[in-house]
């Protein structure tokens, strides 16, 4: 019995020594094969756009093929499961909104712990939402929208992008502000919601600034207010909810970034962070972000990212509790 214990102990020590020796070498070899970027949204949204910019820059920097794999649906659960089914070797990332760890876990119940399963490694772009309306919708200001909704109950539909997302949370807040006289319509992604918005199937949505700038400038959509304390540099003539005296709609920092499995070896995570830092600092990448109406990311350590996510989650949890939003199954 004792000899078996000693053999097992010896095996465990050998395994630990092997892992300690092999893990740094894995990080040194990384990447020696293609990298896959899973996107929890269909083509056409900000996560997809950011993923494609990242893929282009990473191909140049790493000399490796970088593939973008769109897996929309289930409030990012479809993409999360795809990431979970891949090896934790740093060759499969998820590129998506920070709400995957701050907002969605508060409203979508999954059989796995999202906060323990995934690690947010780096920001790729900051993200600000704006309330936009169909061009033929008569109200052109937020107070006019609320007055119209109260006079015409259930006549206004607000598109939202999956349960638990920032768009969903803001849409539910607007519904509450109207006296619950608006309808909130769920969509699997930004692209189909925008099609229906411009087709007047729905009248309003909260969308990321970068996705609406071209349509606002062409007159196909009207931008009513930016969900921040200050105006967006990309929509300087559009007021912020902060200046309109509606501070509830000024939500904490949001972003699009890179997630990996939490079981990914730390040396590999460090390599990914280092490569992401090179990307987001490059003039080419920043010029591409600006050209597409996106905002620069904040560079932060893992600890700083965790602090930001925790503060955002606490803030949004209070809103969800006040709105009495139900937890949905995956």
Secondary structure, DSSP 4 states (H G I P E B T S, - for coil): -HHHHHHHHHHHHHHHHHHHHHHHHHHHH--SS-EEEEESS-TTSHHHHHHHHHHHHHHHHH-S-EEEEE---GGGHHHHHHHHTS-SSSSEEEEEETHHHHTHHHHEE-SS-HHHHEEEEEEEEEE-EEEEEETT-S--SHHHHHHHHHHSTT-EEEEEESTTSHHHHHHHHHHHHTTS-EEEEEESSHHHHHHHHHTTSS-EEEEEHHHHHHHHHTTSEEEEEESSSS-BTTBTTSPBTTTTT-GGG-PPPEEEEEEEETTS-HHHHHHHHHHHHHHHH-HHHHHHHHHTT-BPPPP--HHHHHHHHHHHHHHHHHHHHHHTPPPEE-
